[in-house]
Amino acid sequence: MIGPSASAARFAAVLAALGLGLALACLWSLRIGATPIPLGELAGALFAPEGGHADVVVRSVRLPRLLTGLIAGAALAAAGAIMQA
């Protein structure tokens, strides 16, 4: 029989896997587009922008689009949970 600690460990593992999947999807979203950006340039655009083409694309187009999608998804999830409650 599965005890409460095994259930909590399974829940934590699933939550960690889902978080990793979300992080990978976010990286993929920032990287892929009309102009694919390599991971090195993406990291530079996020953490040490120099004003290059990749920096402008990531910071002015892709990052706001990603954040808007995450916020809209969270709002829809909260609304669905409230409606079911």
Biopython code that builds the backbone (N, CA, C, O; Angstrom):
import numpy as np
from Bio.PDB.StructureBuilder import StructureBuilder

atoms = [
    (1, "MET", "N", (0.839, -1.182, 0.000)),
    (1, "MET", "CA", (0.000, 0.000, 0.000)),
    (1, "MET", "C", (0.883, 1.244, 0.000)),
    (1, "MET", "O", (1.945, 1.269, 0.622)),
    (2, "ILE", "N", (0.439, 2.241, -0.688)),
    (2, "ILE", "CA", (1.201, 3.487, -0.794)),
    (2, "ILE", "C", (0.814, 4.409, 0.352)),
    (2, "ILE", "O", (-0.363, 4.714, 0.549)),
    (3, "GLY", "N", (1.815, 4.848, 1.104)),
    (3, "GLY", "CA", (1.567, 5.729, 2.235)),
    (3, "GLY", "C", (1.543, 7.190, 1.802)),
    (3, "GLY", "O", (1.765, 7.499, 0.632)),
    (4, "PRO", "N", (1.273, 8.088, 2.749)),
    (4, "PRO", "CA", (1.205, 9.508, 2.419)),
    (4, "PRO", "C", (2.543, 10.074, 1.949)),
    (4, "PRO", "O", (2.566, 10.980, 1.116)),
    (5, "SER", "N", (3.662, 9.553, 2.471)),
    (5, "SER", "CA", (4.948, 10.092, 2.059)),
    (5, "SER", "C", (5.274, 9.701, 0.621)),
    (5, "SER", "O", (5.877, 10.492, -0.104)),
    (6, "ALA", "N", (4.890, 8.503, 0.194)),
    (6, "ALA", "CA", (5.102, 8.085, -1.192)),
    (6, "ALA", "C", (4.235, 8.900, -2.133)),
    (6, "ALA", "O", (4.660, 9.250, -3.235)),
    (7, "SER", "N", (3.034, 9.197, -1.704)),
    (7, "SER", "CA", (2.138, 10.013, -2.512)),
    (7, "SER", "C", (2.680, 11.432, -2.657)),
    (7, "SER", "O", (2.632, 12.013, -3.741)),
    (8, "ALA", "N", (3.188, 11.981, -1.576)),
    (8, "ALA", "CA", (3.749, 13.331, -1.628)),
    (8, "ALA", "C", (5.006, 13.367, -2.489)),
    (8, "ALA", "O", (5.241, 14.338, -3.208)),
    (9, "ALA", "N", (5.806, 12.320, -2.419)),
    (9, "ALA", "CA", (7.013, 12.262, -3.252)),
    (9, "ALA", "C", (6.650, 12.154, -4.721)),
    (9, "ALA", "O", (7.299, 12.774, -5.563)),
    (10, "ARG", "N", (5.630, 11.381, -5.041)),
    (10, "ARG", "CA", (5.185, 11.269, -6.431)),
    (10, "ARG", "C", (4.645, 12.609, -6.923)),
    (10, "ARG", "O", (4.918, 13.012, -8.054)),
    (11, "PHE", "N", (3.887, 13.292, -6.086)),
    (11, "PHE", "CA", (3.351, 14.602, -6.463)),
    (11, "PHE", "C", (4.484, 15.590, -6.715)),
    (11, "PHE", "O", (4.438, 16.355, -7.679)),
    (12, "ALA", "N", (5.500, 15.579, -5.856)),
    (12, "ALA", "CA", (6.641, 16.477, -6.032)),
    (12, "ALA", "C", (7.399, 16.159, -7.314)),
    (12, "ALA", "O", (7.852, 17.068, -8.009)),
    (13, "ALA", "N", (7.540, 14.876, -7.631)),
    (13, "ALA", "CA", (8.236, 14.483, -8.852)),
    (13, "ALA", "C", (7.462, 14.923, -10.094)),
    (13, "ALA", "O", (8.052, 15.413, -11.058)),
    (14, "VAL", "N", (6.157, 14.749, -10.067)),
    (14, "VAL", "CA", (5.327, 15.178, -11.202)),
    (14, "VAL", "C", (5.374, 16.696, -11.346)),
    (14, "VAL", "O", (5.474, 17.215, -12.458)),
    (15, "LEU", "N", (5.303, 17.407, -10.223)),
    (15, "LEU", "CA", (5.360, 18.862, -10.268)),
    (15, "LEU", "C", (6.704, 19.346, -10.810)),
    (15, "LEU", "O", (6.750, 20.301, -11.585)),
    (16, "ALA", "N", (7.791, 18.699, -10.411)),
    (16, "ALA", "CA", (9.117, 19.063, -10.915)),
    (16, "ALA", "C", (9.230, 18.783, -12.410)),
    (16, "ALA", "O", (9.807, 19.584, -13.146)),
    (17, "ALA", "N", (8.692, 17.662, -12.866)),
    (17, "ALA", "CA", (8.727, 17.332, -14.286)),
    (17, "ALA", "C", (7.918, 18.334, -15.106)),
    (17, "ALA", "O", (8.338, 18.738, -16.190)),
    (18, "LEU", "N", (6.765, 18.731, -14.590)),
    (18, "LEU", "CA", (5.952, 19.722, -15.290)),
    (18, "LEU", "C", (6.647, 21.086, -15.336)),
    (18, "LEU", "O", (6.582, 21.785, -16.347)),
    (19, "GLY", "N", (7.309, 21.460, -14.242)),
    (19, "GLY", "CA", (8.061, 22.706, -14.218)),
    (19, "GLY", "C", (9.209, 22.699, -15.215)),
    (19, "GLY", "O", (9.462, 23.699, -15.887)),
    (20, "LEU", "N", (9.907, 21.569, -15.311)),
    (20, "LEU", "CA", (10.992, 21.435, -16.282)),
    (20, "LEU", "C", (10.451, 21.510, -17.703)),
    (20, "LEU", "O", (11.054, 22.140, -18.572)),
    (21, "GLY", "N", (9.319, 20.868, -17.934)),
    (21, "GLY", "CA", (8.693, 20.940, -19.258)),
    (21, "GLY", "C", (8.295, 22.356, -19.628)),
    (21, "GLY", "O", (8.465, 22.771, -20.775)),
    (22, "LEU", "N", (7.765, 23.102, -18.664)),
    (22, "LEU", "CA", (7.398, 24.493, -18.918)),
    (22, "LEU", "C", (8.627, 25.332, -19.228)),
    (22, "LEU", "O", (8.601, 26.162, -20.136)),
    (23, "ALA", "N", (9.707, 25.121, -18.477)),
    (23, "ALA", "CA", (10.940, 25.872, -18.722)),
    (23, "ALA", "C", (11.506, 25.564, -20.103)),
    (23, "ALA", "O", (11.955, 26.471, -20.804)),
    (24, "LEU", "N", (11.488, 24.300, -20.501)),
    (24, "LEU", "CA", (11.987, 23.934, -21.827)),
    (24, "LEU", "C", (11.110, 24.515, -22.933)),
    (24, "LEU", "O", (11.622, 24.955, -23.962)),
    (25, "ALA", "N", (9.800, 24.520, -22.730)),
    (25, "ALA", "CA", (8.903, 25.108, -23.716)),
    (25, "ALA", "C", (9.125, 26.615, -23.834)),
    (25, "ALA", "O", (9.047, 27.172, -24.929)),
    (26, "CYS", "N", (9.401, 27.271, -22.713)),
    (26, "CYS", "CA", (9.680, 28.710, -22.747)),
    (26, "CYS", "C", (10.977, 28.998, -23.505)),
    (26, "CYS", "O", (11.033, 29.926, -24.312)),
    (27, "LEU", "N", (12.010, 28.210, -23.249)),
    (27, "LEU", "CA", (13.268, 28.380, -23.981)),
    (27, "LEU", "C", (13.065, 28.137, -25.471)),
    (27, "LEU", "O", (13.588, 28.879, -26.302)),
    (28, "TRP", "N", (12.317, 27.115, -25.803)),
    (28, "TRP", "CA", (12.048, 26.811, -27.199)),
    (28, "TRP", "C", (11.282, 27.959, -27.858)),
    (28, "TRP", "O", (11.564, 28.320, -29.001)),
    (29, "SER", "N", (10.322, 28.527, -27.142)),
    (29, "SER", "CA", (9.538, 29.638, -27.670)),
    (29, "SER", "C", (10.405, 30.868, -27.923)),
    (29, "SER", "O", (10.216, 31.570, -28.917)),
    (30, "LEU", "N", (11.347, 31.127, -27.034)),
    (30, "LEU", "CA", (12.237, 32.275, -27.223)),
    (30, "LEU", "C", (13.231, 32.032, -28.354)),
    (30, "LEU", "O", (13.675, 32.977, -29.005)),
    (31, "ARG", "N", (13.574, 30.792, -28.585)),
    (31, "ARG", "CA", (14.611, 30.460, -29.552)),
    (31, "ARG", "C", (14.089, 30.344, -30.977)),
    (31, "ARG", "O", (14.783, 30.739, -31.914)),
    (32, "ILE", "N", (12.901, 29.819, -31.161)),
    (32, "ILE", "CA", (12.370, 29.513, -32.485)),
    (32, "ILE", "C", (11.487, 30.657, -32.960)),
    (32, "ILE", "O", (10.683, 31.189, -32.196)),
    (33, "GLY", "N", (11.639, 31.027, -34.212)),
    (33, "GLY", "CA", (10.821, 32.077, -34.806)),
    (33, "GLY", "C", (11.216, 32.263, -36.257)),
    (33, "GLY", "O", (11.838, 31.381, -36.850)),
    (34, "ALA", "N", (10.863, 33.398, -36.832)),
    (34, "ALA", "CA", (11.241, 33.672, -38.210)),
    (34, "ALA", "C", (12.761, 33.699, -38.348)),
    (34, "ALA", "O", (13.303, 33.319, -39.386)),
    (35, "THR", "N", (13.442, 34.150, -37.300)),
    (35, "THR", "CA", (14.901, 34.128, -37.247)),
    (35, "THR", "C", (15.299, 33.267, -36.059)),
    (35, "THR", "O", (15.227, 33.727, -34.919)),
    (36, "PRO", "N", (15.721, 32.022, -36.297)),
    (36, "PRO", "CA", (16.141, 31.180, -35.164)),
    (36, "PRO", "C", (17.371, 31.772, -34.472)),
    (36, "PRO", "O", (18.291, 32.259, -35.127)),
    (37, "ILE", "N", (17.371, 31.722, -33.161)),
    (37, "ILE", "CA", (18.466, 32.290, -32.372)),
    (37, "ILE", "C", (19.149, 31.154, -31.622)),
    (37, "ILE", "O", (18.487, 30.424, -30.884)),
    (38, "PRO", "N", (20.466, 30.986, -31.794)),
    (38, "PRO", "CA", (21.177, 29.937, -31.042)),
    (38, "PRO", "C", (21.123, 30.195, -29.542)),
    (38, "PRO", "O", (20.909, 31.324, -29.101)),
    (39, "LEU", "N", (21.323, 29.126, -28.759)),
    (39, "LEU", "CA", (21.227, 29.244, -27.303)),
    (39, "LEU", "C", (22.231, 30.241, -26.728)),
    (39, "LEU", "O", (21.913, 30.957, -25.778)),
    (40, "GLY", "N", (23.424, 30.296, -27.285)),
    (40, "GLY", "CA", (24.428, 31.247, -26.788)),
    (40, "GLY", "C", (23.986, 32.691, -26.974)),
    (40, "GLY", "O", (24.128, 33.510, -26.066)),
    (41, "GLU", "N", (23.454, 33.002, -28.141)),
    (41, "GLU", "CA", (22.952, 34.360, -28.388)),
    (41, "GLU", "C", (21.726, 34.650, -27.537)),
    (41, "GLU", "O", (21.531, 35.777, -27.082)),
    (42, "LEU", "N", (20.899, 33.627, -27.324)),
    (42, "LEU", "CA", (19.705, 33.817, -26.489)),
    (42, "LEU", "C", (20.101, 34.148, -25.060)),
    (42, "LEU", "O", (19.528, 35.048, -24.446)),
    (43, "ALA", "N", (21.077, 33.424, -24.529)),
    (43, "ALA", "CA", (21.545, 33.706, -23.170)),
    (43, "ALA", "C", (22.148, 35.108, -23.101)),
    (43, "ALA", "O", (21.933, 35.825, -22.124)),
    (44, "GLY", "N", (22.893, 35.500, -24.119)),
    (44, "GLY", "CA", (23.455, 36.848, -24.156)),
    (44, "GLY", "C", (22.366, 37.910, -24.232)),
    (44, "GLY", "O", (22.467, 38.956, -23.591)),
    (45, "ALA", "N", (21.331, 37.643, -25.012)),
    (45, "ALA", "CA", (20.236, 38.607, -25.152)),
    (45, "ALA", "C", (19.463, 38.766, -23.850)),
    (45, "ALA", "O", (18.976, 39.855, -23.547)),
    (46, "LEU", "N", (19.347, 37.692, -23.080)),
    (46, "LEU", "CA", (18.589, 37.757, -21.835)),
    (46, "LEU", "C", (19.391, 38.355, -20.682)),
    (46, "LEU", "O", (18.858, 39.133, -19.891)),
    (47, "PHE", "N", (20.668, 37.995, -20.586)),
    (47, "PHE", "CA", (21.442, 38.359, -19.401)),
    (47, "PHE", "C", (22.472, 39.458, -19.623)),
    (47, "PHE", "O", (22.854, 40.134, -18.669)),
    (48, "ALA", "N", (22.931, 39.654, -20.855)),
    (48, "ALA", "CA", (23.943, 40.680, -21.131)),
    (48, "ALA", "C", (23.699, 41.279, -22.512)),
    (48, "ALA", "O", (24.490, 41.060, -23.429)),
    (49, "PRO", "N", (22.603, 42.038, -22.668)),
    (49, "PRO", "CA", (22.283, 42.575, -23.992)),
    (49, "PRO", "C", (23.298, 43.625, -24.447)),
    (49, "PRO", "O", (23.754, 44.457, -23.663)),
    (50, "GLU", "N", (23.634, 43.560, -25.736)),
    (50, "GLU", "CA", (24.572, 44.512, -26.317)),
    (50, "GLU", "C", (23.929, 45.368, -27.398)),
    (50, "GLU", "O", (24.600, 46.216, -27.986)),
    (51, "GLY", "N", (22.660, 45.168, -27.668)),
    (51, "GLY", "CA", (21.961, 45.971, -28.664)),
    (51, "GLY", "C", (21.969, 45.375, -30.050)),
    (51, "GLY", "O", (21.608, 46.052, -31.012)),
    (52, "GLY", "N", (22.373, 44.115, -30.179)),
    (52, "GLY", "CA", (22.383, 43.449, -31.477)),
    (52, "GLY", "C", (20.987, 43.052, -31.913)),
    (52, "GLY", "O", (20.006, 43.273, -31.203)),
    (53, "HIS", "N", (20.921, 42.456, -33.106)),
    (53, "HIS", "CA", (19.632, 42.061, -33.672)),
    (53, "HIS", "C", (18.917, 41.047, -32.780)),
    (53, "HIS", "O", (17.719, 41.175, -32.528)),
    (54, "ALA", "N", (19.651, 40.039, -32.303)),
    (54, "ALA", "CA", (19.037, 39.012, -31.452)),
    (54, "ALA", "C", (18.527, 39.626, -30.151)),
    (54, "ALA", "O", (17.466, 39.244, -29.657)),
    (55, "ASP", "N", (19.277, 40.575, -29.596)),
    (55, "ASP", "CA", (18.849, 41.223, -28.347)),
    (55, "ASP", "C", (17.526, 41.956, -28.529)),
    (55, "ASP", "O", (16.630, 41.861, -27.690)),
    (56, "VAL", "N", (17.418, 42.679, -29.624)),
    (56, "VAL", "CA", (16.197, 43.453, -29.882)),
    (56, "VAL", "C", (15.012, 42.526, -30.111)),
    (56, "VAL", "O", (13.922, 42.759, -29.589)),
    (57, "VAL", "N", (15.231, 41.471, -30.896)),
    (57, "VAL", "CA", (14.133, 40.544, -31.192)),
    (57, "VAL", "C", (13.655, 39.856, -29.918)),
    (57, "VAL", "O", (12.453, 39.760, -29.672)),
    (58, "VAL", "N", (14.600, 39.377, -29.110)),
    (58, "VAL", "CA", (14.218, 38.642, -27.901)),
    (58, "VAL", "C", (13.552, 39.568, -26.895)),
    (58, "VAL", "O", (12.494, 39.235, -26.361)),
    (59, "ARG", "N", (14.143, 40.707, -26.631)),
    (59, "ARG", "CA", (13.634, 41.586, -25.571)),
    (59, "ARG", "C", (12.396, 42.391, -25.959)),
    (59, "ARG", "O", (11.604, 42.750, -25.087)),
    (60, "SER", "N", (12.215, 42.679, -27.238)),
    (60, "SER", "CA", (11.070, 43.524, -27.605)),
    (60, "SER", "C", (9.909, 42.747, -28.215)),
    (60, "SER", "O", (8.787, 43.252, -28.260)),
    (61, "VAL", "N", (10.160, 41.522, -28.688)),
    (61, "VAL", "CA", (9.081, 40.766, -29.329)),
    (61, "VAL", "C", (8.798, 39.452, -28.604)),
    (61, "VAL", "O", (7.678, 39.211, -28.155)),
    (62, "ARG", "N", (9.805, 38.621, -28.496)),
    (62, "ARG", "CA", (9.564, 37.258, -28.013)),
    (62, "ARG", "C", (9.319, 37.182, -26.516)),
    (62, "ARG", "O", (8.425, 36.453, -26.085)),
    (63, "LEU", "N", (10.072, 37.901, -25.719)),
    (63, "LEU", "CA", (9.882, 37.839, -24.266)),
    (63, "LEU", "C", (8.527, 38.406, -23.832)),
    (63, "LEU", "O", (7.852, 37.779, -23.016)),
    (64, "PRO", "N", (8.102, 39.574, -24.348)),
    (64, "PRO", "CA", (6.750, 40.048, -23.975)),
    (64, "PRO", "C", (5.649, 39.087, -24.425)),
    (64, "PRO", "O", (4.660, 38.899, -23.717)),
    (65, "ARG", "N", (5.819, 38.480, -25.602)),
    (65, "ARG", "CA", (4.824, 37.513, -26.083)),
    (65, "ARG", "C", (4.777, 36.300, -25.172)),
    (65, "ARG", "O", (3.697, 35.797, -24.864)),
    (66, "LEU", "N", (5.934, 35.824, -24.738)),
    (66, "LEU", "CA", (6.004, 34.680, -23.834)),
    (66, "LEU", "C", (5.349, 34.995, -22.497)),
    (66, "LEU", "O", (4.550, 34.203, -21.995)),
    (67, "LEU", "N", (5.677, 36.134, -21.922)),
    (67, "LEU", "CA", (5.105, 36.506, -20.621)),
    (67, "LEU", "C", (3.593, 36.703, -20.704)),
    (67, "LEU", "O", (2.863, 36.334, -19.784)),
    (68, "THR", "N", (3.128, 37.285, -21.808)),
    (68, "THR", "CA", (1.684, 37.456, -21.990)),
    (68, "THR", "C", (0.982, 36.108, -22.073)),
    (68, "THR", "O", (-0.089, 35.923, -21.497)),
    (69, "GLY", "N", (1.588, 35.168, -22.791)),
    (69, "GLY", "CA", (1.014, 33.826, -22.886)),
    (69, "GLY", "C", (0.986, 33.103, -21.556)),
    (69, "GLY", "O", (0.006, 32.430, -21.234)),
    (70, "LEU", "N", (2.058, 33.235, -20.772)),
    (70, "LEU", "CA", (2.092, 32.604, -19.458)),
    (70, "LEU", "C", (1.034, 33.194, -18.527)),
    (70, "LEU", "O", (0.357, 32.457, -17.810)),
    (71, "ILE", "N", (0.891, 34.506, -18.536)),
    (71, "ILE", "CA", (-0.105, 35.155, -17.676)),
    (71, "ILE", "C", (-1.523, 34.787, -18.109)),
    (71, "ILE", "O", (-2.381, 34.519, -17.267)),
    (72, "ALA", "N", (-1.771, 34.774, -19.427)),
    (72, "ALA", "CA", (-3.102, 34.408, -19.918)),
    (72, "ALA", "C", (-3.417, 32.951, -19.584)),
    (72, "ALA", "O", (-4.544, 32.637, -19.202)),
    (73, "GLY", "N", (-2.448, 32.070, -19.723)),
    (73, "GLY", "CA", (-2.661, 30.664, -19.384)),
    (73, "GLY", "C", (-2.942, 30.468, -17.907)),
    (73, "GLY", "O", (-3.813, 29.684, -17.532)),
    (74, "ALA", "N", (-2.205, 31.178, -17.070)),
    (74, "ALA", "CA", (-2.437, 31.081, -15.622)),
    (74, "ALA", "C", (-3.824, 31.611, -15.261)),
    (74, "ALA", "O", (-4.511, 31.039, -14.414)),
    (75, "ALA", "N", (-4.232, 32.707, -15.907)),
    (75, "ALA", "CA", (-5.557, 33.263, -15.635)),
    (75, "ALA", "C", (-6.663, 32.294, -16.077)),
    (75, "ALA", "O", (-7.659, 32.129, -15.373)),
    (76, "LEU", "N", (-6.492, 31.661, -17.227)),
    (76, "LEU", "CA", (-7.486, 30.696, -17.681)),
    (76, "LEU", "C", (-7.535, 29.470, -16.776)),
    (76, "LEU", "O", (-8.612, 28.933, -16.516)),
    (77, "ALA", "N", (-6.374, 29.025, -16.295)),
    (77, "ALA", "CA", (-6.340, 27.892, -15.374)),
    (77, "ALA", "C", (-7.037, 28.235, -14.067)),
    (77, "ALA", "O", (-7.789, 27.421, -13.531)),
    (78, "ALA", "N", (-6.794, 29.426, -13.555)),
    (78, "ALA", "CA", (-7.447, 29.860, -12.304)),
    (78, "ALA", "C", (-8.949, 29.982, -12.506)),
    (78, "ALA", "O", (-9.721, 29.594, -11.629)),
    (79, "ALA", "N", (-9.376, 30.512, -13.645)),
    (79, "ALA", "CA", (-10.791, 30.649, -13.903)),
    (79, "ALA", "C", (-11.460, 29.284, -13.999)),
    (79, "ALA", "O", (-12.568, 29.102, -13.495)),
    (80, "GLY", "N", (-10.795, 28.318, -14.645)),
    (80, "GLY", "CA", (-11.342, 26.975, -14.744)),
    (80, "GLY", "C", (-11.442, 26.300, -13.383)),
    (80, "GLY", "O", (-12.424, 25.616, -13.093)),
    (81, "ALA", "N", (-10.424, 26.494, -12.553)),
    (81, "ALA", "CA", (-10.458, 25.899, -11.214)),
    (81, "ALA", "C", (-11.567, 26.529, -10.363)),
    (81, "ALA", "O", (-12.227, 25.836, -9.588)),
    (82, "ILE", "N", (-11.765, 27.824, -10.507)),
    (82, "ILE", "CA", (-12.830, 28.502, -9.740)),
    (82, "ILE", "C", (-14.205, 28.014, -10.214)),
    (82, "ILE", "O", (-15.107, 27.803, -9.403)),
    (83, "MET", "N", (-14.354, 27.840, -11.514)),
    (83, "MET", "CA", (-15.657, 27.381, -12.021)),
    (83, "MET", "C", (-15.981, 25.960, -11.566)),
    (83, "MET", "O", (-17.148, 25.625, -11.358)),
    (84, "GLN", "N", (-14.955, 25.124, -11.410)),
    (84, "GLN", "CA", (-15.193, 23.758, -10.973)),
    (84, "GLN", "C", (-15.420, 23.648, -9.482)),
    (84, "GLN", "O", (-16.007, 22.674, -9.008)),
    (85, "ALA", "N", (-14.958, 24.641, -8.738)),
    (85, "ALA", "CA", (-15.073, 24.574, -7.282)),
    (85, "ALA", "C", (-16.482, 24.843, -6.808)),
    (85, "ALA", "O", (-16.744, 24.822, -5.606)),
]
sb = StructureBuilder()
sb.init_structure("model")
sb.init_model(0)
sb.init_chain("A")
sb.init_seg("    ")
for serial, (resi, resn, name, xyz) in enumerate(atoms, 1):
    if name == "N":
        sb.init_residue(resn, " ", resi, " ")
    sb.init_atom(name, np.array(xyz, "f"), 0.0, 1.0, " ", f" {name:<3s}", serial, name[0])
structure = sb.get_structure()
